[in-house]
Amino acid sequence: MHPEFEKYLKENTGLTEGAIHHISSKAFDKTLRRNELLLQAGDICRHKVFIAKGLLRTYSIDAKGNEHILQFTPEHSWTLDVESYDKEIPAETNIGATEPTEVLLWTKDDFNRLLSEVPELTKLSQQVISRNIYYSKQRILTTLSGTPEEKYDDFIQCFPNLLSRLPLRMIASYLGISIKTLTRIRHNQLQR
């Protein structure tokens, strides 16, 4: 059993030790090096992913080779390419490690079986989905209507512990602004 996953379940559910062990027993560990892909665009997403340690990013690369980061997923979070996983179609996004990362993976069949066997896991899954929908809505609204400064402030509020873990180019990509604009915003904030 992975201690970080056990800690996460104990903090977020009322699961028994036996249930936690049962859920953990269906997962397998994978360690990713910095910049290693967990999922490559064009492949089918076949696993639910829990990040035990480290940081993943979900991103796409446009025709000009520019990276567009959709999401950062730090430790004690879940991720996957939802459409690829649900429909069993090729993913349009990549999921890669921004630093050395340890993940737990469950196959779709195993996770679905766990959902039917462990009602508390179903409840946790629904809470995670609801939080992700709320977060996505807020991110879209900020992206569409926020100034670059508001986007950066929102990022700081949502991910204060990621600032020191990410290169500026990734933060700028996530915010949809240039590095030059991000540098200006950070400089102006230091002047205040």
C-alpha positions as CSV (number, residue, x, y, z in Angstrom):
1,M,0.0,0.0,0.0
2,H,1.3,3.5,-0.9
3,P,1.5,5.7,2.3
4,E,0.6,8.9,0.5
5,F,-2.5,7.3,-1.0
6,E,-3.5,5.8,2.3
7,K,-3.1,9.2,4.0
8,Y,-5.2,10.8,1.2
9,L,-8.0,8.3,1.7
10,K,-7.9,8.6,5.5
11,E,-8.2,12.4,5.2
12,N,-11.0,12.4,2.6
13,T,-13.1,9.4,3.4
14,G,-14.4,7.2,6.2
15,L,-13.0,4.1,4.7
16,T,-11.9,1.2,6.8
17,E,-8.3,-0.1,6.7
18,G,-9.6,-3.1,4.9
19,A,-11.3,-1.1,2.2
20,I,-8.2,1.1,1.8
21,H,-6.1,-2.0,1.4
22,H,-8.6,-3.4,-1.1
23,I,-8.5,-0.3,-3.3
24,S,-4.7,0.0,-3.1
25,S,-4.3,-3.7,-4.0
26,K,-5.9,-3.1,-7.4
27,A,-3.5,-0.3,-8.3
28,F,0.0,-0.5,-9.7
29,D,2.8,2.1,-9.0
30,K,4.7,3.9,-11.7
31,T,7.5,6.4,-11.3
32,L,8.0,9.0,-14.0
33,R,11.2,11.0,-14.7
34,R,11.0,14.7,-15.3
35,N,9.4,15.3,-18.8
36,E,8.4,11.7,-19.1
37,L,4.9,11.1,-20.6
38,L,2.3,9.1,-18.8
39,L,-0.1,9.6,-21.8
40,Q,0.8,10.6,-25.3
41,A,-1.7,12.3,-27.6
42,G,-3.0,9.6,-30.0
43,D,-2.9,6.8,-27.4
44,I,-6.0,5.7,-25.5
45,C,-6.2,6.7,-21.8
46,R,-6.7,3.4,-20.0
47,H,-6.1,4.3,-16.4
48,K,-7.4,6.4,-13.5
49,V,-4.4,8.1,-12.1
50,F,-3.6,9.3,-8.6
51,I,-0.6,11.4,-8.1
52,A,1.1,10.3,-4.8
53,K,4.2,12.5,-5.2
54,G,5.2,15.0,-7.8
55,L,3.5,17.1,-10.4
56,L,1.8,16.3,-13.8
57,R,0.7,18.6,-16.5
58,T,-2.0,18.0,-19.2
59,Y,-1.2,19.8,-22.4
60,S,-1.5,19.9,-26.2
61,I,0.9,21.0,-28.8
62,D,-0.5,23.1,-31.7
63,A,0.5,22.9,-35.4
64,K,3.3,25.5,-34.8
65,G,4.8,23.5,-32.0
66,N,3.5,25.7,-29.2
67,E,2.6,24.0,-25.9
68,H,-0.8,24.8,-24.4
69,I,-1.1,23.7,-20.8
70,L,-4.7,22.8,-19.7
71,Q,-4.1,21.6,-16.2
72,F,-1.5,21.0,-13.5
73,T,-2.1,18.1,-11.2
74,P,-0.1,18.1,-8.0
75,E,0.3,15.3,-5.4
76,H,-2.9,14.0,-3.7
77,S,-5.0,14.7,-6.9
78,W,-6.5,12.6,-9.7
79,T,-6.1,12.9,-13.4
80,L,-6.9,11.3,-16.8
81,D,-8.0,12.3,-20.2
82,V,-11.7,12.0,-19.5
83,E,-13.0,11.7,-23.1
84,S,-10.4,9.2,-24.1
85,Y,-11.0,7.1,-21.0
86,D,-14.8,7.1,-21.2
87,K,-15.1,6.6,-25.0
88,E,-11.9,4.6,-25.4
89,I,-10.8,6.9,-28.2
90,P,-7.3,8.4,-28.9
91,A,-6.4,11.2,-26.5
92,E,-6.0,14.7,-27.8
93,T,-3.8,15.7,-25.0
94,N,-0.5,14.6,-23.4
95,I,0.0,14.0,-19.7
96,G,3.6,14.4,-18.6
97,A,5.7,14.8,-15.5
98,T,7.1,18.3,-14.8
99,E,9.3,16.8,-12.0
100,P,10.0,13.3,-10.8
101,T,6.5,11.9,-10.0
102,E,5.0,8.8,-8.4
103,V,1.6,7.7,-9.5
104,L,-0.9,4.9,-8.8
105,L,-2.8,3.5,-11.8
106,W,-6.1,1.5,-12.0
107,T,-7.4,-0.1,-15.1
108,K,-10.9,1.0,-16.1
109,D,-12.3,-2.5,-15.3
110,D,-10.7,-2.6,-11.9
111,F,-11.8,0.9,-11.0
112,N,-15.4,0.3,-12.1
113,R,-15.4,-2.9,-10.1
114,L,-14.1,-1.0,-7.0
115,L,-16.8,1.6,-7.5
116,S,-19.5,-1.1,-7.3
117,E,-17.8,-2.8,-4.3
118,V,-16.9,0.3,-2.3
119,P,-19.8,2.9,-2.1
120,E,-17.5,5.4,-0.2
121,L,-15.2,5.4,-3.2
122,T,-18.1,6.3,-5.4
123,K,-18.9,9.2,-3.1
124,L,-15.3,10.4,-3.2
125,S,-15.2,10.1,-7.1
126,Q,-18.4,12.2,-7.3
127,Q,-16.8,14.8,-5.1
128,V,-13.6,14.9,-7.2
129,I,-15.7,15.2,-10.4
130,S,-17.8,18.0,-8.9
131,R,-14.7,19.9,-7.8
132,N,-13.1,19.5,-11.3
133,I,-16.2,20.8,-13.0
134,Y,-16.4,23.8,-10.7
135,Y,-12.6,24.5,-11.2
136,S,-12.9,24.1,-15.0
137,K,-15.8,26.6,-15.1
138,Q,-13.9,29.1,-13.0
139,R,-10.8,28.6,-15.2
140,I,-12.8,29.2,-18.4
141,L,-14.4,32.3,-17.0
142,T,-11.0,33.7,-15.9
143,T,-9.4,32.8,-19.2
144,L,-12.1,34.4,-21.3
145,S,-12.7,37.6,-19.3
146,G,-9.7,38.1,-17.1
147,T,-6.8,40.5,-17.7
148,P,-3.3,38.9,-17.7
149,E,-2.9,40.3,-14.1
150,E,-6.2,38.7,-13.0
151,K,-5.2,35.4,-14.6
152,Y,-1.9,35.4,-12.7
153,D,-3.6,36.4,-9.4
154,D,-6.0,33.5,-9.9
155,F,-3.1,31.2,-10.5
156,I,-1.4,32.3,-7.3
157,Q,-4.6,31.8,-5.3
158,C,-5.2,28.3,-6.8
159,F,-1.6,27.1,-6.8
160,P,0.5,29.1,-4.4
161,N,2.9,26.1,-3.8
162,L,3.5,25.6,-7.5
163,L,5.2,28.9,-8.3
164,S,8.6,27.7,-7.1
165,R,8.1,24.3,-8.8
166,L,7.4,25.5,-12.4
167,P,9.4,27.3,-15.0
168,L,7.9,30.6,-16.1
169,R,7.3,29.3,-19.6
170,M,4.9,26.7,-18.2
171,I,3.0,29.2,-16.1
172,A,2.8,31.6,-19.1
173,S,1.5,28.7,-21.2
174,Y,-1.1,27.8,-18.6
175,L,-2.3,31.4,-18.4
176,G,-2.3,31.9,-22.2
177,I,0.1,34.8,-22.0
178,S,3.6,35.5,-23.2
179,I,6.6,35.1,-21.0
180,K,7.3,38.8,-21.5
181,T,3.9,39.7,-20.2
182,L,4.3,37.3,-17.2
183,T,7.7,38.8,-16.4
184,R,6.2,42.3,-16.5
185,I,3.3,41.3,-14.2
186,R,5.7,39.7,-11.7
187,H,8.0,42.8,-11.8
188,N,5.1,45.1,-11.2
189,Q,3.9,43.1,-8.2
190,L,7.4,43.2,-6.7
191,Q,7.4,47.0,-7.0
192,R,4.2,47.3,-5.0
